[in-house]
């Protein structure tokens, strides 16, 4: 596998609707931290654990936190 073939980066933008299990960020190391509604894979991939909207926020000066706000259930 070549370095260029890793396909790293943000896969879902801020405010975008995602389903549970969707990959939000592929990364090496923890530049993006996992927040509520997200999980962290063994290769530091941040993924959604609930259906909802993605939000990015600053956790520290050099890191961002990713969270997913659960979508309201349609009745």
PyMOL Python script that loads the backbone (N, CA, C, O; Angstrom):
from pymol import cmd

cmd.read_pdbstr("""\
ATOM      1  N   UNK A   1       0.845  -1.181   0.000  1.00  0.00           N
ATOM      2  CA  UNK A   1       0.000   0.000   0.000  1.00  0.00           C
ATOM      3  C   UNK A   1       0.889   1.242   0.000  1.00  0.00           C
ATOM      4  O   UNK A   1       1.769   1.392   0.847  1.00  0.00           O
ATOM      5  N   UNK A   2       0.652   2.092  -0.926  1.00  0.00           N
ATOM      6  CA  UNK A   2       1.414   3.327  -1.059  1.00  0.00           C
ATOM      7  C   UNK A   2       0.848   4.382  -0.104  1.00  0.00           C
ATOM      8  O   UNK A   2      -0.322   4.313   0.272  1.00  0.00           O
ATOM      9  N   UNK A   3       1.663   5.343   0.283  1.00  0.00           N
ATOM     10  CA  UNK A   3       1.210   6.397   1.194  1.00  0.00           C
ATOM     11  C   UNK A   3       0.030   7.157   0.593  1.00  0.00           C
ATOM     12  O   UNK A   3      -0.874   7.557   1.326  1.00  0.00           O
ATOM     13  N   UNK A   4       0.018   7.364  -0.716  1.00  0.00           N
ATOM     14  CA  UNK A   4      -1.054   8.113  -1.369  1.00  0.00           C
ATOM     15  C   UNK A   4      -2.373   7.348  -1.400  1.00  0.00           C
ATOM     16  O   UNK A   4      -3.409   7.952  -1.679  1.00  0.00           O
ATOM     17  N   UNK A   5      -2.376   6.060  -1.128  1.00  0.00           N
ATOM     18  CA  UNK A   5      -3.581   5.238  -1.217  1.00  0.00           C
ATOM     19  C   UNK A   5      -4.354   5.122   0.094  1.00  0.00           C
ATOM     20  O   UNK A   5      -5.263   4.298   0.192  1.00  0.00           O
ATOM     21  N   UNK A   6      -4.026   5.908   1.082  1.00  0.00           N
ATOM     22  CA  UNK A   6      -4.658   5.741   2.396  1.00  0.00           C
ATOM     23  C   UNK A   6      -6.051   6.341   2.489  1.00  0.00           C
ATOM     24  O   UNK A   6      -6.828   5.940   3.356  1.00  0.00           O
ATOM     25  N   UNK A   7      -6.388   7.283   1.629  1.00  0.00           N
ATOM     26  CA  UNK A   7      -7.731   7.892   1.587  1.00  0.00           C
ATOM     27  C   UNK A   7      -8.129   8.496   2.939  1.00  0.00           C
ATOM     28  O   UNK A   7      -9.237   8.270   3.425  1.00  0.00           O
ATOM     29  N   UNK A   8      -7.217   9.264   3.537  1.00  0.00           N
ATOM     30  CA  UNK A   8      -7.475   9.893   4.825  1.00  0.00           C
ATOM     31  C   UNK A   8      -8.232  11.202   4.632  1.00  0.00           C
ATOM     32  O   UNK A   8      -8.255  11.757   3.534  1.00  0.00           O
ATOM     33  N   UNK A   9      -8.848  11.687   5.696  1.00  0.00           N
ATOM     34  CA  UNK A   9      -9.494  12.985   5.669  1.00  0.00           C
ATOM     35  C   UNK A   9     -10.914  12.952   6.196  1.00  0.00           C
ATOM     36  O   UNK A   9     -11.406  11.924   6.661  1.00  0.00           O
ATOM     37  N   UNK A  10     -11.561  14.113   6.110  1.00  0.00           N
ATOM     38  CA  UNK A  10     -12.944  14.264   6.578  1.00  0.00           C
ATOM     39  C   UNK A  10     -13.876  13.736   5.503  1.00  0.00           C
ATOM     40  O   UNK A  10     -13.791  14.149   4.346  1.00  0.00           O
ATOM     41  N   UNK A  11     -14.756  12.833   5.872  1.00  0.00           N
ATOM     42  CA  UNK A  11     -15.685  12.204   4.923  1.00  0.00           C
ATOM     43  C   UNK A  11     -17.089  12.787   4.998  1.00  0.00           C
ATOM     44  O   UNK A  11     -17.855  12.670   4.041  1.00  0.00           O
ATOM     45  N   UNK A  12     -17.440  13.414   6.119  1.00  0.00           N
ATOM     46  CA  UNK A  12     -18.761  14.037   6.287  1.00  0.00           C
ATOM     47  C   UNK A  12     -18.556  15.431   6.870  1.00  0.00           C
ATOM     48  O   UNK A  12     -17.860  15.591   7.872  1.00  0.00           O
ATOM     49  N   UNK A  13     -19.153  16.425   6.252  1.00  0.00           N
ATOM     50  CA  UNK A  13     -18.971  17.808   6.666  1.00  0.00           C
ATOM     51  C   UNK A  13     -19.850  18.217   7.829  1.00  0.00           C
ATOM     52  O   UNK A  13     -20.739  17.478   8.253  1.00  0.00           O
ATOM     53  N   UNK A  14     -19.583  19.417   8.340  1.00  0.00           N
ATOM     54  CA  UNK A  14     -20.343  19.975   9.456  1.00  0.00           C
ATOM     55  C   UNK A  14     -21.790  20.197   9.031  1.00  0.00           C
ATOM     56  O   UNK A  14     -22.042  20.805   7.990  1.00  0.00           O
ATOM     57  N   UNK A  15     -22.754  19.705   9.833  1.00  0.00           N
ATOM     58  CA  UNK A  15     -24.164  19.867   9.547  1.00  0.00           C
ATOM     59  C   UNK A  15     -24.741  18.792   8.637  1.00  0.00           C
ATOM     60  O   UNK A  15     -25.938  18.804   8.353  1.00  0.00           O
ATOM     61  N   UNK A  16     -23.913  17.869   8.178  1.00  0.00           N
ATOM     62  CA  UNK A  16     -24.376  16.826   7.266  1.00  0.00           C
ATOM     63  C   UNK A  16     -25.084  15.706   8.029  1.00  0.00           C
ATOM     64  O   UNK A  16     -24.685  15.349   9.137  1.00  0.00           O
ATOM     65  N   UNK A  17     -26.135  15.160   7.424  1.00  0.00           N
ATOM     66  CA  UNK A  17     -26.852  14.034   8.019  1.00  0.00           C
ATOM     67  C   UNK A  17     -26.067  12.746   7.772  1.00  0.00           C
ATOM     68  O   UNK A  17     -25.626  12.491   6.652  1.00  0.00           O
ATOM     69  N   UNK A  18     -25.895  11.939   8.813  1.00  0.00           N
ATOM     70  CA  UNK A  18     -25.212  10.653   8.678  1.00  0.00           C
ATOM     71  C   UNK A  18     -26.042   9.574   9.352  1.00  0.00           C
ATOM     72  O   UNK A  18     -26.850   9.857  10.237  1.00  0.00           O
ATOM     73  N   UNK A  19     -25.838   8.347   8.929  1.00  0.00           N
ATOM     74  CA  UNK A  19     -26.510   7.223   9.565  1.00  0.00           C
ATOM     75  C   UNK A  19     -25.520   6.525  10.502  1.00  0.00           C
ATOM     76  O   UNK A  19     -24.309   6.708  10.378  1.00  0.00           O
ATOM     77  N   UNK A  20     -26.031   5.741  11.423  1.00  0.00           N
ATOM     78  CA  UNK A  20     -25.178   5.020  12.373  1.00  0.00           C
ATOM     79  C   UNK A  20     -24.232   4.106  11.604  1.00  0.00           C
ATOM     80  O   UNK A  20     -24.648   3.388  10.696  1.00  0.00           O
ATOM     81  N   UNK A  21     -22.967   4.138  11.974  1.00  0.00           N
ATOM     82  CA  UNK A  21     -21.963   3.319  11.318  1.00  0.00           C
ATOM     83  C   UNK A  21     -21.211   4.041  10.220  1.00  0.00           C
ATOM     84  O   UNK A  21     -20.226   3.514   9.703  1.00  0.00           O
ATOM     85  N   UNK A  22     -21.651   5.241   9.849  1.00  0.00           N
ATOM     86  CA  UNK A  22     -20.979   6.005   8.799  1.00  0.00           C
ATOM     87  C   UNK A  22     -19.639   6.538   9.289  1.00  0.00           C
ATOM     88  O   UNK A  22     -19.512   6.964  10.437  1.00  0.00           O
ATOM     89  N   UNK A  23     -18.650   6.512   8.417  1.00  0.00           N
ATOM     90  CA  UNK A  23     -17.333   7.062   8.742  1.00  0.00           C
ATOM     91  C   UNK A  23     -17.389   8.567   8.564  1.00  0.00           C
ATOM     92  O   UNK A  23     -17.857   9.065   7.540  1.00  0.00           O
ATOM     93  N   UNK A  24     -16.904   9.294   9.578  1.00  0.00           N
ATOM     94  CA  UNK A  24     -16.894  10.750   9.537  1.00  0.00           C
ATOM     95  C   UNK A  24     -15.491  11.252   9.215  1.00  0.00           C
ATOM     96  O   UNK A  24     -15.329  12.128   8.365  1.00  0.00           O
ATOM     97  N   UNK A  25     -14.466  10.702   9.890  1.00  0.00           N
ATOM     98  CA  UNK A  25     -13.072  11.112   9.657  1.00  0.00           C
ATOM     99  C   UNK A  25     -12.173   9.887   9.651  1.00  0.00           C
ATOM    100  O   UNK A  25     -12.277   9.030  10.529  1.00  0.00           O
ATOM    101  N   UNK A  26     -11.272   9.804   8.644  1.00  0.00           N
ATOM    102  CA  UNK A  26     -10.203   8.799   8.631  1.00  0.00           C
ATOM    103  C   UNK A  26      -8.926   9.567   8.928  1.00  0.00           C
ATOM    104  O   UNK A  26      -8.635  10.560   8.261  1.00  0.00           O
ATOM    105  N   UNK A  27      -8.156   9.125   9.920  1.00  0.00           N
ATOM    106  CA  UNK A  27      -6.980   9.872  10.357  1.00  0.00           C
ATOM    107  C   UNK A  27      -5.904   8.962  10.899  1.00  0.00           C
ATOM    108  O   UNK A  27      -6.147   7.794  11.201  1.00  0.00           O
ATOM    109  N   UNK A  28      -4.720   9.508  11.015  1.00  0.00           N
ATOM    110  CA  UNK A  28      -3.604   8.851  11.695  1.00  0.00           C
ATOM    111  C   UNK A  28      -3.325   9.672  12.939  1.00  0.00           C
ATOM    112  O   UNK A  28      -3.015  10.858  12.832  1.00  0.00           O
ATOM    113  N   UNK A  29      -3.428   9.075  14.112  1.00  0.00           N
ATOM    114  CA  UNK A  29      -3.312   9.832  15.354  1.00  0.00           C
ATOM    115  C   UNK A  29      -4.659  10.437  15.703  1.00  0.00           C
ATOM    116  O   UNK A  29      -5.660  10.170  15.039  1.00  0.00           O
ATOM    117  N   UNK A  30      -4.680  11.260  16.756  1.00  0.00           N
ATOM    118  CA  UNK A  30      -5.959  11.799  17.220  1.00  0.00           C
ATOM    119  C   UNK A  30      -6.045  13.308  17.039  1.00  0.00           C
ATOM    120  O   UNK A  30      -6.069  14.053  18.019  1.00  0.00           O
ATOM    121  N   UNK A  31      -6.091  13.760  15.794  1.00  0.00           N
ATOM    122  CA  UNK A  31      -6.318  15.171  15.504  1.00  0.00           C
ATOM    123  C   UNK A  31      -7.763  15.521  15.797  1.00  0.00           C
ATOM    124  O   UNK A  31      -8.051  16.591  16.333  1.00  0.00           O
ATOM    125  N   UNK A  32      -8.684  14.614  15.443  1.00  0.00           N
ATOM    126  CA  UNK A  32     -10.106  14.771  15.721  1.00  0.00           C
ATOM    127  C   UNK A  32     -10.457  13.828  16.859  1.00  0.00           C
ATOM    128  O   UNK A  32     -10.153  12.636  16.805  1.00  0.00           O
ATOM    129  N   UNK A  33     -11.103  14.369  17.898  1.00  0.00           N
ATOM    130  CA  UNK A  33     -11.484  13.581  19.059  1.00  0.00           C
ATOM    131  C   UNK A  33     -12.930  13.119  18.913  1.00  0.00           C
ATOM    132  O   UNK A  33     -13.744  13.791  18.279  1.00  0.00           O
ATOM    133  N   UNK A  34     -13.239  11.978  19.497  1.00  0.00           N
ATOM    134  CA  UNK A  34     -14.580  11.415  19.457  1.00  0.00           C
ATOM    135  C   UNK A  34     -15.436  12.038  20.562  1.00  0.00           C
ATOM    136  O   UNK A  34     -15.036  12.062  21.726  1.00  0.00           O
ATOM    137  N   UNK A  35     -16.618  12.540  20.188  1.00  0.00           N
ATOM    138  CA  UNK A  35     -17.537  13.146  21.149  1.00  0.00           C
ATOM    139  C   UNK A  35     -18.800  12.322  21.278  1.00  0.00           C
ATOM    140  O   UNK A  35     -18.827  11.164  20.862  1.00  0.00           O
ATOM    141  N   UNK A  36     -19.857  12.904  21.851  1.00  0.00           N
ATOM    142  CA  UNK A  36     -21.134  12.193  21.994  1.00  0.00           C
ATOM    143  C   UNK A  36     -21.702  11.789  20.636  1.00  0.00           C
ATOM    144  O   UNK A  36     -21.691  12.576  19.689  1.00  0.00           O
ATOM    145  N   UNK A  37     -22.193  10.571  20.551  1.00  0.00           N
ATOM    146  CA  UNK A  37     -22.796  10.082  19.314  1.00  0.00           C
ATOM    147  C   UNK A  37     -21.793   9.543  18.309  1.00  0.00           C
ATOM    148  O   UNK A  37     -22.153   9.216  17.179  1.00  0.00           O
ATOM    149  N   UNK A  38     -20.519   9.450  18.726  1.00  0.00           N
ATOM    150  CA  UNK A  38     -19.485   8.931  17.837  1.00  0.00           C
ATOM    151  C   UNK A  38     -18.649   7.883  18.549  1.00  0.00           C
ATOM    152  O   UNK A  38     -18.647   7.801  19.777  1.00  0.00           O
ATOM    153  N   UNK A  39     -17.946   7.090  17.774  1.00  0.00           N
ATOM    154  CA  UNK A  39     -17.033   6.096  18.311  1.00  0.00           C
ATOM    155  C   UNK A  39     -15.674   6.258  17.658  1.00  0.00           C
ATOM    156  O   UNK A  39     -15.543   6.944  16.644  1.00  0.00           O
ATOM    157  N   UNK A  40     -14.659   5.626  18.240  1.00  0.00           N
ATOM    158  CA  UNK A  40     -13.294   5.718  17.747  1.00  0.00           C
ATOM    159  C   UNK A  40     -12.790   4.313  17.460  1.00  0.00           C
ATOM    160  O   UNK A  40     -12.741   3.472  18.358  1.00  0.00           O
ATOM    161  N   UNK A  41     -12.415   4.055  16.208  1.00  0.00           N
ATOM    162  CA  UNK A  41     -11.910   2.747  15.811  1.00  0.00           C
ATOM    163  C   UNK A  41     -10.460   2.553  16.220  1.00  0.00           C
ATOM    164  O   UNK A  41      -9.802   3.497  16.659  1.00  0.00           O
ATOM    165  N   UNK A  42      -9.961   1.332  16.078  1.00  0.00           N
ATOM    166  CA  UNK A  42      -8.586   1.046  16.479  1.00  0.00           C
ATOM    167  C   UNK A  42      -7.561   1.747  15.601  1.00  0.00           C
ATOM    168  O   UNK A  42      -6.410   1.909  16.008  1.00  0.00           O
ATOM    169  N   UNK A  43      -7.960   2.169  14.394  1.00  0.00           N
ATOM    170  CA  UNK A  43      -7.068   2.938  13.522  1.00  0.00           C
ATOM    171  C   UNK A  43      -7.387   4.431  13.593  1.00  0.00           C
ATOM    172  O   UNK A  43      -7.046   5.179  12.677  1.00  0.00           O
ATOM    173  N   UNK A  44      -8.041   4.870  14.674  1.00  0.00           N
ATOM    174  CA  UNK A  44      -8.402   6.261  14.969  1.00  0.00           C
ATOM    175  C   UNK A  44      -9.466   6.815  14.029  1.00  0.00           C
ATOM    176  O   UNK A  44      -9.597   8.033  13.912  1.00  0.00           O
ATOM    177  N   UNK A  45     -10.220   5.966  13.363  1.00  0.00           N
ATOM    178  CA  UNK A  45     -11.331   6.407  12.533  1.00  0.00           C
ATOM    179  C   UNK A  45     -12.491   6.820  13.428  1.00  0.00           C
ATOM    180  O   UNK A  45     -12.883   6.073  14.325  1.00  0.00           O
ATOM    181  N   UNK A  46     -13.041   8.009  13.188  1.00  0.00           N
ATOM    182  CA  UNK A  46     -14.211   8.480  13.934  1.00  0.00           C
ATOM    183  C   UNK A  46     -15.452   8.115  13.125  1.00  0.00           C
ATOM    184  O   UNK A  46     -15.551   8.452  11.945  1.00  0.00           O
ATOM    185  N   UNK A  47     -16.407   7.417  13.771  1.00  0.00           N
ATOM    186  CA  UNK A  47     -17.615   6.980  13.083  1.00  0.00           C
ATOM    187  C   UNK A  47     -18.848   7.306  13.927  1.00  0.00           C
ATOM    188  O   UNK A  47     -18.755   7.467  15.144  1.00  0.00           O
ATOM    189  N   UNK A  48     -19.995   7.399  13.269  1.00  0.00           N
ATOM    190  CA  UNK A  48     -21.249   7.723  13.946  1.00  0.00           C
ATOM    191  C   UNK A  48     -21.828   6.478  14.613  1.00  0.00           C
ATOM    192  O   UNK A  48     -21.802   5.392  14.034  1.00  0.00           O
ATOM    193  N   UNK A  49     -22.351   6.632  15.828  1.00  0.00           N
ATOM    194  CA  UNK A  49     -23.008   5.523  16.518  1.00  0.00           C
ATOM    195  C   UNK A  49     -24.529   5.704  16.514  1.00  0.00           C
ATOM    196  O   UNK A  49     -25.268   4.780  16.854  1.00  0.00           O
ATOM    197  N   UNK A  50     -24.990   6.894  16.131  1.00  0.00           N
ATOM    198  CA  UNK A  50     -26.426   7.191  16.030  1.00  0.00           C
ATOM    199  C   UNK A  50     -26.684   7.928  14.719  1.00  0.00           C
ATOM    200  O   UNK A  50     -25.770   8.512  14.136  1.00  0.00           O
ATOM    201  N   UNK A  51     -27.934   7.897  14.259  1.00  0.00           N
ATOM    202  CA  UNK A  51     -28.324   8.702  13.104  1.00  0.00           C
ATOM    203  C   UNK A  51     -28.459  10.148  13.550  1.00  0.00           C
ATOM    204  O   UNK A  51     -29.014  10.411  14.617  1.00  0.00           O
ATOM    205  N   UNK A  52     -27.965  11.090  12.759  1.00  0.00           N
ATOM    206  CA  UNK A  52     -28.113  12.500  13.119  1.00  0.00           C
ATOM    207  C   UNK A  52     -27.198  13.407  12.324  1.00  0.00           C
ATOM    208  O   UNK A  52     -26.680  13.023  11.275  1.00  0.00           O
ATOM    209  N   UNK A  53     -27.000  14.633  12.841  1.00  0.00           N
ATOM    210  CA  UNK A  53     -26.182  15.648  12.173  1.00  0.00           C
ATOM    211  C   UNK A  53     -24.800  15.738  12.805  1.00  0.00           C
ATOM    212  O   UNK A  53     -24.656  15.666  14.025  1.00  0.00           O
ATOM    213  N   UNK A  54     -23.792  15.897  11.963  1.00  0.00           N
ATOM    214  CA  UNK A  54     -22.402  16.004  12.397  1.00  0.00           C
ATOM    215  C   UNK A  54     -22.111  17.447  12.799  1.00  0.00           C
ATOM    216  O   UNK A  54     -22.544  18.384  12.129  1.00  0.00           O
ATOM    217  N   UNK A  55     -21.370  17.621  13.904  1.00  0.00           N
ATOM    218  CA  UNK A  55     -20.925  18.945  14.341  1.00  0.00           C
ATOM    219  C   UNK A  55     -19.466  18.858  14.760  1.00  0.00           C
ATOM    220  O   UNK A  55     -19.061  17.945  15.480  1.00  0.00           O
ATOM    221  N   UNK A  56     -18.680  19.832  14.291  1.00  0.00           N
ATOM    222  CA  UNK A  56     -17.271  19.937  14.672  1.00  0.00           C
ATOM    223  C   UNK A  56     -17.131  21.128  15.616  1.00  0.00           C
ATOM    224  O   UNK A  56     -17.738  22.175  15.391  1.00  0.00           O
ATOM    225  N   UNK A  57     -16.334  20.970  16.673  1.00  0.00           N
ATOM    226  CA  UNK A  57     -16.093  22.066  17.608  1.00  0.00           C
ATOM    227  C   UNK A  57     -14.650  21.978  18.098  1.00  0.00           C
ATOM    228  O   UNK A  57     -14.056  20.900  18.102  1.00  0.00           O
ATOM    229  N   UNK A  58     -14.099  23.095  18.502  1.00  0.00           N
ATOM    230  CA  UNK A  58     -12.726  23.107  18.996  1.00  0.00           C
ATOM    231  C   UNK A  58     -12.691  22.540  20.411  1.00  0.00           C
ATOM    232  O   UNK A  58     -13.392  23.024  21.299  1.00  0.00           O
ATOM    233  N   UNK A  59     -11.867  21.510  20.616  1.00  0.00           N
ATOM    234  CA  UNK A  59     -11.695  20.931  21.949  1.00  0.00           C
ATOM    235  C   UNK A  59     -10.506  21.596  22.638  1.00  0.00           C
ATOM    236  O   UNK A  59     -10.553  21.909  23.828  1.00  0.00           O
ATOM    237  N   UNK A  60      -9.446  21.802  21.870  1.00  0.00           N
ATOM    238  CA  UNK A  60      -8.238  22.486  22.330  1.00  0.00           C
ATOM    239  C   UNK A  60      -7.717  23.295  21.154  1.00  0.00           C
ATOM    240  O   UNK A  60      -8.324  23.321  20.083  1.00  0.00           O
ATOM    241  N   UNK A  61      -6.612  23.939  21.363  1.00  0.00           N
ATOM    242  CA  UNK A  61      -6.033  24.771  20.309  1.00  0.00           C
ATOM    243  C   UNK A  61      -5.683  23.950  19.063  1.00  0.00           C
ATOM    244  O   UNK A  61      -5.834  24.427  17.938  1.00  0.00           O
ATOM    245  N   UNK A  62      -5.218  22.720  19.268  1.00  0.00           N
ATOM    246  CA  UNK A  62      -4.742  21.900  18.153  1.00  0.00           C
ATOM    247  C   UNK A  62      -5.635  20.705  17.830  1.00  0.00           C
ATOM    248  O   UNK A  62      -5.290  19.900  16.966  1.00  0.00           O
ATOM    249  N   UNK A  63      -6.763  20.576  18.500  1.00  0.00           N
ATOM    250  CA  UNK A  63      -7.644  19.420  18.276  1.00  0.00           C
ATOM    251  C   UNK A  63      -9.091  19.864  18.136  1.00  0.00           C
ATOM    252  O   UNK A  63      -9.508  20.871  18.708  1.00  0.00           O
ATOM    253  N   UNK A  64      -9.852  19.089  17.359  1.00  0.00           N
ATOM    254  CA  UNK A  64     -11.287  19.327  17.204  1.00  0.00           C
ATOM    255  C   UNK A  64     -12.046  18.116  17.710  1.00  0.00           C
ATOM    256  O   UNK A  64     -11.571  16.984  17.617  1.00  0.00           O
ATOM    257  N   UNK A  65     -13.232  18.369  18.248  1.00  0.00           N
ATOM    258  CA  UNK A  65     -14.100  17.294  18.714  1.00  0.00           C
ATOM    259  C   UNK A  65     -15.233  17.136  17.706  1.00  0.00           C
ATOM    260  O   UNK A  65     -15.794  18.120  17.224  1.00  0.00           O
ATOM    261  N   UNK A  66     -15.559  15.886  17.394  1.00  0.00           N
ATOM    262  CA  UNK A  66     -16.646  15.575  16.467  1.00  0.00           C
ATOM    263  C   UNK A  66     -17.770  14.968  17.279  1.00  0.00           C
ATOM    264  O   UNK A  66     -17.549  14.051  18.070  1.00  0.00           O
ATOM    265  N   UNK A  67     -18.984  15.481  17.083  1.00  0.00           N
ATOM    266  CA  UNK A  67     -20.149  14.905  17.755  1.00  0.00           C
ATOM    267  C   UNK A  67     -21.277  14.762  16.754  1.00  0.00           C
ATOM    268  O   UNK A  67     -21.310  15.443  15.729  1.00  0.00           O
ATOM    269  N   UNK A  68     -22.202  13.863  17.066  1.00  0.00           N
ATOM    270  CA  UNK A  68     -23.379  13.662  16.221  1.00  0.00           C
ATOM    271  C   UNK A  68     -24.601  13.878  17.093  1.00  0.00           C
ATOM    272  O   UNK A  68     -24.818  13.149  18.061  1.00  0.00           O
ATOM    273  N   UNK A  69     -25.403  14.887  16.750  1.00  0.00           N
ATOM    274  CA  UNK A  69     -26.660  15.119  17.449  1.00  0.00           C
ATOM    275  C   UNK A  69     -27.717  14.221  16.842  1.00  0.00           C
ATOM    276  O   UNK A  69     -27.956  14.269  15.636  1.00  0.00           O
ATOM    277  N   UNK A  70     -28.347  13.408  17.659  1.00  0.00           N
ATOM    278  CA  UNK A  70     -29.347  12.462  17.184  1.00  0.00           C
ATOM    279  C   UNK A  70     -30.495  13.182  16.495  1.00  0.00           C
ATOM    280  O   UNK A  70     -30.980  14.205  16.979  1.00  0.00           O
ATOM    281  N   UNK A  71     -30.921  12.643  15.372  1.00  0.00           N
ATOM    282  CA  UNK A  71     -32.039  13.211  14.622  1.00  0.00           C
ATOM    283  C   UNK A  71     -33.335  12.943  15.378  1.00  0.00           C
ATOM    284  O   UNK A  71     -33.506  11.879  15.971  1.00  0.00           O
ATOM    285  N   UNK A  72     -34.242  13.907  15.354  1.00  0.00           N
ATOM    286  CA  UNK A  72     -35.542  13.727  16.007  1.00  0.00           C
ATOM    287  C   UNK A  72     -36.342  12.688  15.257  1.00  0.00           C
ATOM    288  O   UNK A  72     -36.356  12.676  14.026  1.00  0.00           O
ATOM    289  N   UNK A  73     -37.005  11.823  15.987  1.00  0.00           N
ATOM    290  CA  UNK A  73     -37.798  10.759  15.372  1.00  0.00           C
ATOM    291  C   UNK A  73     -39.028  11.357  14.685  1.00  0.00           C
ATOM    292  O   UNK A  73     -39.768  12.138  15.282  1.00  0.00           O
ATOM    293  N   UNK A  74     -39.227  10.986  13.448  1.00  0.00           N
ATOM    294  CA  UNK A  74     -40.398  11.483  12.696  1.00  0.00           C
ATOM    295  C   UNK A  74     -41.643  10.710  13.135  1.00  0.00           C
ATOM    296  O   UNK A  74     -41.605   9.490  13.297  1.00  0.00           O
ATOM    297  N   UNK A  75     -42.734  11.431  13.323  1.00  0.00           N
ATOM    298  CA  UNK A  75     -43.962  10.748  13.760  1.00  0.00           C
ATOM    299  C   UNK A  75     -45.022  10.759  12.699  1.00  0.00           C
ATOM    300  O   UNK A  75     -46.112  10.226  12.909  1.00  0.00           O
TER     301      UNK A  75
END
""", "prot")
cmd.dss("prot")
cmd.show_as("cartoon", "prot")
cmd.util.cbc("prot")
cmd.orient("prot")
